[in-house]
Amino acid sequence: MGTPLETRADQAEAIVDRLEDAYPDSTISLRYANRLELLIAVILSAQCTDERVNEETKHLFEKYDGAEDYANADQEELAEDLNSITYYNSKAEYIRTSCETILEEHDGEVPDTMNELTELSGVGRKTANVVLQHAHDIVEGIVVDTHVQRLSRRLGLTEEERPEKIEQELMEIVPEDDWQQFTHLCIDHGRATCTARNPDCTDCVLADICPSEKGDGEIDLASGEPW
């Protein structure tokens, strides 16, 4: 079991510093060419891997060009175009309905405020944060996906379980300049080392400060269950 630093703020700063050294090129892995493509890719990425989304959007972004194409698409045809994506029927409806709203209320442009984005169908705070950060260069929160949720609990940064609560606690201890990069670093480390089922604690740059480290630790703080 590792020994966390004295304060959560110190712990967060050390985590960012070490992961930046380990993943110097860390960035968003979804592929997109404009704001609408990013919005659609993030909607599709819910409970689905970015790799799968990137494969699906290769042909999707060639077939549909702009909000009007999606808004006017046949629901069944659009769903079929997404059939390798989890919950593709619901996501097709989210995309079509969101694009209708974008056309009717935002002059065909992806909105640039949290309130307006979260009013779109299928868009929660996590999706809105991604779009604001990468489409509009507006950083007003921390994207809490499954990797951030898992790592922030394992590393002793929070005991909260819900993403919204986790985000609020992280925003208090992660330096604001690192809010965007914190997510990418957690995603990279979560994929490479700190996986959900079998984290490789022996090859982890954070093991000595991680209270969930398997060497001596008995509990996975992410799940609350014994290793």
Protein Blocks (a to p, Z undefined) as FASTA:
>chain_A
ZZddfblklmmmmmmmmmmmmmmmgccfbdcfbfklmmmmmmmmgopafklmmmmmmmmm
mmpgcjklmmmpcfklmmmmmmmbghklmmmmmmmmmmmmmmmmnnopacfbfklmmmpg
hiafklmmmmmmmmnopafbdcddfklmmmmmmnopaccfbfklmmmmmmmmmcfklmmm
mmmmmmmmmmmmmpfklccfklccklmmcckbmklmmbdfknopaZZ
